[in-house]
Amino acid sequence: MGRSSGRGAKCGVPAVVLCLVALLCANVLLYIYLDAVYQGSAPPSAHTQCPPGYFKVGTMTSCVPWLQCAEISADVRRLRLVGQGAVKKVYLSEWQGQKVALSVLSSGQYMADFLHGVSMLRSLQSVRVITLVGACEEDGAFVTEYHPLGSVLTLDATLAQDRYRSQNSWQTRLRLALDYVAFLVFLHNSPAGIRVMCDTNDLHKTLSQFLLTSDLRLLANDLDALPVVVPGRQGVKCGHHELMGQFVAPEQLWPFGEDVPFSDDRMPDYDEKSDIWKIPDVTRFLLGHVSGSDVIHFHLFQIHAECKKQDPRLRPSAREVLNAYRSVYDSMKESHTEIVREML
């Protein structure tokens, strides 16, 4: 009996050690995984791998020059209509085995908007903007990469699918909000000057300007209305008609009361701070009602209150908002990791 107990004790010590080692390894792997999942705010993009004027999409392994008129006409094959707006129709198409999106001008009266959009696509290629494949201004057509999930308006429906349900978390949703604000930082400091998002007069229209990628990141897609601000000299006016509603910034509303008829000539201009006013409303949609979203709203309360200042000069810059968002993201990630550590 004594010898048997001795053998059991000798076997028991290595077993405990092995369990502790396994637990330690599990902790290390978990922390590495969490760091990999939640790191950074920039979506992966082929832009970083191709020089200006070149593209790479889908399964392509090398960059090629943007397609020109002859190549678009001969080699891009339309498959079906997937979207339509006032300015253009969008077709799912195929080019050399790659799925792409072909945008075609809907009406000649919108040619100026169409050409502006193509110009912005050329000038603003970055990790925040959809990849341009090619353009033919004379035919009123351009080609971009294709994202099957469509606009960010599909977010809730997408995250309800079996494939994505496990990713319907505060991490995924806050990362999308980070992508949105990071795009505004880029837009307000772009190579083409300080640009303002004008096609954003309500929440639905604003969300339709962005695409949802298959890895659940956000990309700017519709660049048809991005007027430039020249500090101290020239502001912008989004269209020539009166804007209404609570979604647009106060400075975008007619300031002279209902008794005075609207006049585009008398309407004051404004700047990029009109984009800042809309950030809390867009983020509220992106965060949804998942576990943890209420905590995020609490942490963002102060910066969102500053975004809603009536005087645009008192609102933070997009970069200041992004810094606040990143701070909240890091804080939430740290708290989440602490909870996991305690569970282990």
C-alpha positions as CSV (number, residue, x, y, z in Angstrom):
1,M,0.0,0.0,0.0
2,G,2.8,2.4,1.0
3,R,4.7,1.8,-2.3
4,S,1.5,2.3,-4.3
5,S,0.8,5.6,-2.6
6,G,4.4,6.7,-3.2
7,R,4.1,6.0,-6.9
8,G,0.8,8.0,-7.0
9,A,2.5,11.0,-5.4
10,K,5.4,10.8,-7.8
11,C,3.0,10.7,-10.8
12,G,0.9,13.5,-9.3
13,V,3.6,16.1,-9.2
14,P,4.4,16.1,-12.9
15,A,0.6,16.1,-13.7
16,V,0.2,19.3,-11.7
17,V,3.2,20.9,-13.3
18,L,1.9,20.0,-16.8
19,C,-1.5,21.5,-16.0
20,L,0.1,24.8,-14.8
21,V,2.3,24.9,-18.0
22,A,-0.8,24.2,-20.2
23,L,-2.7,27.0,-18.4
24,L,0.2,29.4,-18.8
25,C,0.4,28.6,-22.5
26,A,-3.3,29.1,-22.9
27,N,-3.0,32.5,-21.3
28,V,-0.2,33.5,-23.6
29,L,-2.0,32.4,-26.7
30,L,-5.2,34.1,-25.6
31,Y,-3.5,37.5,-25.1
32,I,-1.7,37.1,-28.5
33,Y,-5.1,36.4,-30.1
34,L,-6.8,39.4,-28.5
35,D,-4.0,41.7,-29.4
36,A,-4.1,40.5,-33.0
37,V,-7.9,40.8,-33.3
38,Y,-8.2,44.3,-31.8
39,Q,-5.0,46.0,-32.9
40,G,-5.1,49.2,-34.9
41,S,-7.9,50.9,-36.8
42,A,-6.8,50.8,-40.4
43,P,-8.5,48.3,-42.7
44,P,-6.3,46.0,-44.8
45,S,-6.0,47.3,-48.3
46,A,-4.2,46.6,-51.6
47,H,-3.6,50.4,-51.8
48,T,-0.5,50.0,-49.6
49,Q,0.9,47.5,-52.1
50,C,0.4,49.4,-55.4
51,P,2.0,52.7,-56.6
52,P,-0.3,55.6,-57.7
53,G,-2.1,54.8,-61.0
54,Y,-2.1,51.0,-60.4
55,F,-4.5,48.6,-58.7
56,K,-4.8,45.1,-57.4
57,V,-8.1,43.5,-56.5
58,G,-9.5,40.0,-55.7
59,T,-7.1,37.2,-56.3
60,M,-4.6,39.3,-58.2
61,T,-1.0,38.9,-57.1
62,S,0.6,41.9,-59.0
63,C,-0.4,45.5,-59.6
64,V,-1.4,46.7,-63.1
65,P,-2.2,50.2,-64.4
66,W,-5.7,51.6,-64.2
67,L,-7.9,50.5,-67.0
68,Q,-8.5,53.0,-69.8
69,C,-11.5,53.5,-72.1
70,A,-10.7,50.8,-74.6
71,E,-10.0,48.2,-71.9
72,I,-13.2,49.0,-70.0
73,S,-15.3,48.8,-73.2
74,A,-13.8,45.6,-74.4
75,D,-13.0,43.6,-71.3
76,V,-15.4,44.6,-68.5
77,R,-18.5,42.4,-68.8
78,R,-21.8,43.5,-67.1
79,L,-23.5,40.8,-65.0
80,R,-26.4,42.5,-63.2
81,L,-27.6,45.8,-61.8
82,V,-26.8,46.1,-58.1
83,G,-27.5,49.7,-57.3
84,Q,-28.9,52.9,-58.7
85,G,-28.9,56.6,-57.7
86,A,-29.5,60.0,-59.2
87,V,-26.0,60.2,-60.6
88,K,-25.1,56.7,-61.7
89,K,-26.1,53.0,-62.0
90,V,-23.8,50.4,-60.6
91,Y,-23.4,46.9,-62.2
92,L,-21.8,43.8,-60.8
93,S,-19.3,43.1,-63.6
94,E,-16.4,40.8,-64.4
95,W,-12.9,41.7,-65.6
96,Q,-10.4,38.9,-66.3
97,G,-12.1,36.6,-63.8
98,Q,-12.3,39.3,-61.1
99,K,-15.6,40.6,-59.8
100,V,-15.7,44.4,-60.1
101,A,-18.3,47.2,-59.9
102,L,-19.0,49.2,-63.1
103,S,-20.5,52.6,-62.4
104,V,-22.3,54.3,-65.4
105,L,-23.6,57.8,-65.6
106,S,-27.4,57.9,-65.3
107,S,-28.1,61.2,-67.0
108,G,-26.1,63.9,-68.7
109,Q,-27.5,66.5,-66.4
110,Y,-25.3,65.0,-63.6
111,M,-22.1,64.9,-65.6
112,A,-20.4,67.5,-63.4
113,D,-21.1,65.4,-60.3
114,F,-19.9,62.3,-62.0
115,L,-16.7,63.8,-63.2
116,H,-16.1,65.3,-59.7
117,G,-16.5,61.8,-58.2
118,V,-14.0,60.3,-60.7
119,S,-11.5,63.1,-59.9
120,M,-11.9,62.5,-56.2
121,L,-11.4,58.7,-56.6
122,R,-8.2,59.4,-58.5
123,S,-6.9,61.9,-56.0
124,L,-7.9,60.2,-52.7
125,Q,-6.8,56.6,-53.2
126,S,-5.9,55.4,-49.8
127,V,-6.7,52.6,-47.3
128,R,-9.8,54.6,-46.4
129,V,-11.3,54.7,-50.0
130,I,-12.5,52.0,-52.4
131,T,-9.9,50.9,-54.9
132,L,-10.2,52.4,-58.3
133,V,-9.8,49.9,-61.2
134,G,-10.1,52.3,-64.1
135,A,-12.1,55.2,-65.6
136,C,-13.4,56.5,-68.9
137,E,-14.8,60.0,-68.4
138,E,-15.8,60.4,-72.1
139,D,-18.0,57.4,-71.8
140,G,-19.3,58.3,-68.3
141,A,-18.0,55.1,-66.7
142,F,-15.6,54.0,-64.0
143,V,-14.7,50.7,-62.4
144,T,-13.9,49.9,-58.7
145,E,-13.4,46.9,-56.6
146,Y,-16.6,45.0,-55.7
147,H,-17.8,44.4,-52.1
148,P,-20.8,42.0,-52.0
149,L,-22.1,43.1,-48.6
150,G,-23.0,46.5,-50.1
151,S,-23.4,49.7,-48.1
152,V,-23.1,50.0,-44.3
153,L,-26.9,50.2,-44.3
154,T,-26.8,46.4,-44.4
155,L,-24.8,46.2,-41.1
156,D,-27.5,44.9,-38.8
157,A,-28.8,42.4,-41.4
158,T,-25.2,41.2,-42.1
159,L,-24.4,40.6,-38.4
160,A,-27.6,38.7,-38.0
161,Q,-26.4,36.1,-40.6
162,D,-25.0,32.8,-39.2
163,R,-21.6,33.5,-40.8
164,Y,-21.2,36.8,-39.0
165,R,-23.3,36.4,-35.8
166,S,-20.3,35.6,-33.6
167,Q,-18.7,39.0,-34.7
168,N,-21.7,41.1,-33.6
169,S,-19.8,42.6,-30.8
170,W,-18.7,45.9,-29.4
171,Q,-15.3,45.3,-30.8
172,T,-16.5,45.0,-34.4
173,R,-18.9,47.9,-34.2
174,L,-16.6,50.3,-32.4
175,R,-13.9,49.4,-35.0
176,L,-16.4,50.5,-37.7
177,A,-16.9,53.8,-35.9
178,L,-13.1,54.2,-35.8
179,D,-13.0,53.6,-39.5
180,Y,-15.6,56.3,-40.1
181,V,-13.9,58.9,-38.0
182,A,-10.5,58.0,-39.5
183,F,-11.9,58.6,-42.9
184,L,-13.0,62.1,-41.8
185,V,-9.5,62.8,-40.5
186,F,-8.1,61.8,-43.9
187,L,-10.7,63.8,-45.8
188,H,-10.1,67.0,-43.7
189,N,-6.3,66.6,-44.3
190,S,-6.3,65.1,-47.8
191,P,-3.9,65.5,-50.7
192,A,-6.8,67.4,-52.5
193,G,-7.3,69.9,-49.7
194,I,-9.8,70.1,-46.9
195,R,-12.9,68.3,-48.2
196,V,-16.4,68.2,-46.8
197,M,-18.9,65.4,-47.1
198,C,-21.9,67.1,-48.7
199,D,-24.0,64.1,-49.7
200,T,-24.9,63.6,-46.0
201,N,-28.2,65.4,-45.3
202,D,-29.7,62.5,-43.4
203,L,-28.4,59.4,-41.6
204,H,-29.6,57.0,-44.4
205,K,-27.8,59.0,-47.1
206,T,-24.7,59.3,-45.0
207,L,-24.4,55.6,-44.4
208,S,-25.0,54.9,-48.1
209,Q,-21.7,56.6,-48.9
210,F,-19.7,53.8,-47.3
211,L,-19.3,50.1,-48.1
212,L,-19.0,47.2,-45.7
213,T,-16.2,44.9,-46.5
214,S,-16.3,41.1,-46.1
215,D,-14.0,41.4,-43.1
216,L,-16.4,43.9,-41.6
217,R,-14.5,47.2,-42.2
218,L,-15.7,50.4,-43.6
219,L,-14.6,52.0,-46.9
220,A,-15.7,55.4,-48.4
221,N,-17.3,54.7,-51.8
222,D,-19.4,57.6,-53.0
223,L,-17.2,60.7,-53.6
224,D,-19.5,62.7,-55.9
225,A,-20.0,65.6,-53.5
226,L,-16.8,66.6,-51.7
227,P,-16.3,70.4,-52.1
228,V,-13.1,72.0,-50.9
229,V,-12.6,74.5,-48.0
230,V,-10.0,77.2,-48.4
231,P,-9.3,78.4,-44.8
232,G,-10.0,82.1,-44.3
233,R,-11.2,82.5,-47.9
234,Q,-13.7,80.0,-49.0
235,G,-16.2,77.8,-47.3
236,V,-18.7,75.4,-48.8
237,K,-22.5,75.1,-49.3
238,C,-24.0,71.7,-49.8
239,G,-26.2,72.2,-52.8
240,H,-28.3,75.2,-53.8
241,H,-31.5,74.3,-51.9
242,E,-32.5,74.8,-48.3
243,L,-31.5,72.0,-46.0
244,M,-33.8,71.0,-43.1
245,G,-33.8,68.6,-40.1
246,Q,-31.8,67.9,-37.0
247,F,-29.2,65.7,-38.7
248,V,-27.5,68.5,-40.6
249,A,-25.4,70.9,-38.6
250,P,-27.0,74.2,-37.4
251,E,-24.8,76.3,-39.7
252,Q,-26.3,74.4,-42.7
253,L,-29.8,75.6,-41.9
254,W,-31.3,78.9,-43.2
255,P,-30.4,81.4,-40.5
256,F,-33.0,84.2,-41.3
257,G,-36.2,82.5,-40.1
258,E,-39.3,81.2,-41.8
259,D,-40.6,84.7,-42.8
260,V,-37.6,85.3,-45.1
261,P,-37.6,83.2,-48.3
262,F,-34.5,81.0,-48.8
263,S,-31.9,82.5,-51.1
264,D,-28.8,80.6,-52.1
265,D,-26.9,83.9,-52.6
266,R,-27.6,85.0,-49.0
267,M,-27.0,81.6,-47.4
268,P,-23.7,81.7,-45.5
269,D,-21.0,79.1,-46.2
270,Y,-19.5,76.8,-43.7
271,D,-16.6,74.4,-43.3
272,E,-15.6,70.8,-42.3
273,K,-16.9,71.2,-38.8
274,S,-20.3,70.4,-40.3
275,D,-19.1,66.8,-40.6
276,I,-18.1,66.7,-36.9
277,W,-21.7,67.5,-35.9
278,K,-22.9,64.3,-37.5
279,I,-20.4,61.9,-35.9
280,P,-22.5,61.0,-32.8
281,D,-25.5,60.1,-34.9
282,V,-23.5,57.9,-37.2
283,T,-21.7,56.2,-34.3
284,R,-25.0,55.5,-32.5
285,F,-26.1,53.5,-35.5
286,L,-22.8,51.7,-35.9
287,L,-22.7,50.7,-32.2
288,G,-26.2,49.2,-32.2
289,H,-27.4,47.6,-29.1
290,V,-24.9,44.8,-28.4
291,S,-23.4,44.1,-25.0
292,G,-20.9,46.8,-24.1
293,S,-22.4,49.5,-26.4
294,D,-24.0,51.3,-23.4
295,V,-20.6,51.5,-21.7
296,I,-19.0,52.9,-24.9
297,H,-21.7,55.6,-25.2
298,F,-21.0,56.6,-21.6
299,H,-17.3,56.9,-22.3
300,L,-18.0,58.9,-25.5
301,F,-20.5,61.2,-23.9
302,Q,-18.1,64.1,-23.4
303,I,-16.5,64.1,-26.9
304,H,-20.0,63.7,-28.4
305,A,-21.3,66.7,-26.4
306,E,-18.4,68.7,-27.9
307,C,-19.3,67.5,-31.4
308,K,-22.8,68.9,-30.9
309,K,-21.7,72.4,-29.9
310,Q,-23.9,75.0,-31.7
311,D,-20.8,77.1,-32.6
312,P,-18.8,75.1,-35.1
313,R,-15.6,76.8,-33.9
314,L,-16.0,75.1,-30.5
315,R,-16.3,71.6,-31.9
316,P,-13.2,69.3,-31.9
317,S,-11.3,68.4,-35.0
318,A,-11.8,64.9,-36.6
319,R,-8.4,64.0,-35.3
320,E,-9.3,64.9,-31.7
321,V,-12.5,62.8,-32.0
322,L,-10.4,59.9,-33.3
323,N,-8.0,60.1,-30.4
324,A,-10.9,60.0,-28.0
325,Y,-12.4,57.0,-29.8
326,R,-9.0,55.2,-29.7
327,S,-8.7,55.9,-26.0
328,V,-12.1,54.3,-25.3
329,Y,-11.3,51.4,-27.6
330,D,-8.0,50.7,-25.7
331,S,-9.7,51.1,-22.4
332,M,-12.5,48.7,-23.3
333,K,-10.0,46.2,-24.7
334,E,-7.9,46.3,-21.4
335,S,-11.1,45.8,-19.3
336,H,-12.1,42.9,-21.5
337,T,-8.7,41.3,-21.1
338,E,-8.8,41.7,-17.4
339,I,-12.2,40.0,-17.2
340,V,-10.8,37.1,-19.3
341,R,-7.7,36.9,-17.0
342,E,-9.9,36.7,-13.9
343,M,-12.0,33.9,-15.5
344,L,-8.8,31.9,-16.1
